[in-house]
Amino acid sequence: KNDAPYFDKIKDDSVDFIKISNHFGYHDFIAVKKIKNFIEKHNIEIVIAHAGRSMSLASKAIKAIKNTRVILVAVNHSNNIKRSLLADIIISINREIFFKTIDAKRTVENSFILSNAIDISNAKTPPNLSLADKKIIKLGIIGRMVKAKGFDNVLKALSIINKKSNIKFILKIAGDGEELNKLKNLAKNLNIEDSIEFLGWIENSQEFFANIDIFILPSLIETFGLVLLEAMKNFVPIICTNCDGPKEILQNEKNCLMIDLT
C-alpha cells in the first residue's frame, strides 16, 4: 500500500515494485488490474498475500490471467480465515488458525503452520536477573494502541500496585494508535501520570527492552506476538495474557507469568 512502513526496505533490495492505492476495498478493480499487469510483466509464478484484502485482490487478479498457472499463497495472521480459503496454499502462524483451515476442508498437503520469527544472531549473553533489591521497577508494553491490546488493564493494575507496594513501578509505553488519548486520560484519572512514559513509535526495540525490567503483553486477542520473541531474545521477564499467541510460545511459570482472561 501507499502507506506501507516497510517500503524503504523493499526499495533498498533493488527489486521491482509497485505501490497501490486501495480506494474500493475488496472490490477495487483498479488495484486488481495493476496487480494482474505486474504479475504478467514479470512472469510471476507464485504470489504470497498477507491479510484478507490482499488475498482477495490477488485472487481476482490471478483469475483474470489466461493460459498461465499462478499459485496464490495466503499467510494467515488472523482468526478470520474466510479469504485465505481463496488461496492454493495456506500458511498459518499458529495452531488454532491452522485447525480452522482443516475444519474448513483444507488438507495438510496445502495448509501449514509457519510461526513468525526474529533474527537472534545479535542476541547477548543472558544477564544475572535480580529485581529483589530494586527500589524502582520499570515495566514495558509495546504495540498498536487499540482496544484488543488491553493496554488500559495495565494502567489499572499499575494504579493498584503503586498504592499497595513499597516499590515504585514505572510504566514505559511504546507505540501509537487510536487509543492514545484515552490512555492518557485514564492515566490522569487514575492519578498515575508521573509513573508513565509514552514513548511513541520506536525504531530500536533492543534499546526499549534494555531499559525495562519486566515486559507485559496484555492483549485480549493475540494470534502470535513477535514482541514476546523480542523480550525473550533480550532476556526480559514476561507477564502475558492466556490467549492463542502467547500459548503458542510460552508456558506459564516456566518462562512467563500467564494471566487468564476473565
Secondary structure, 3 states (H helix, E strand, C coil): CCCCCCHHHHHHCCCCCCCCCCCCHHHCHHHHHHHHHHHHHCCCCEEEEECHHHHHHHHHHHHCCCCCCCEEEEEECCCCCCHHHHCCEEEECCHHHHHHHHHCCCCCCCEEECCCCCCCCCCCCCCCCCCCCCCEEEEEEECCCCHHHCHHHHHHHHHHHHHHCCCEEEEEEECCCCCHHHHHHHHHHCCCHHHEEEEECCCCHHHHHHCCCEEEECCCCCCCCHHHHHHHHCCCCEEEECCHHHHHHCCECCCEEEECCC
